[in-house]
Amino acid sequence: GLPTVAPGRSTVWALLQHRATGIIVGAVSTHMMPGGWSPSPAQRRWVPKILKRWAAHERRILNRQSWLAERADVVITLGDINHPGTFAFTGDSRISTPGLVYIGVRHAKGVGITHTKAKAHKQNADHPSQSTVLTVRKAA
């Protein structure tokens, strides 16, 4: 990490197959690095490094999405991106609340996705965690 800046963050992924339908889902979950867009005074000197790390993290997500898209019927990306907006890994459809929950769908091949309304859960952090239930079905 950098002084006064949160440490580097992570991305995890999975390739899942629904037994009954055979639908293959690529899933990416990420927690992006904060601080590059509205830094505190103590963080301002680190902004160029923060943005460089953020861009590198975004490239890793794009590479993983591409790898998953070759193997899956749909790729779903979700997580805390720590900056509202539209990015290269933004999907064909998405839901979000400012800086907290992001769900993007890409590379949907013959499947449809629905989701429940995001639900907040209290936790010992700077914001509540949120959850939703995604349903993936073969397109009609």
Number of C-alpha atoms within 10 A of each C-alpha: 9 11 9 14 19 13 12 15 14 11 17 11 16 12 14 13 14 11 8 6 10 11 18 20 22 26 20 21 19 19 17 22 22 21 20 21 13 11 16 12 8 10 17 16 11 16 16 11 12 24 16 12 17 20 14 12 20 19 14 13 21 15 13 18 23 16 13 23 21 12 13 21 21 24 27 25 22 20 21 22 22 18 17 15 10 9 10 9 16 18 19 10 11 16 14 17 11 12 16 17 21 22 20 18 21 20 19 19 14 12 16 14 15 10 12 10 12 15 11 13 10 9 9 7 7 6 12 13 17 17 14 13 11 13 10 19 14 13 10 6
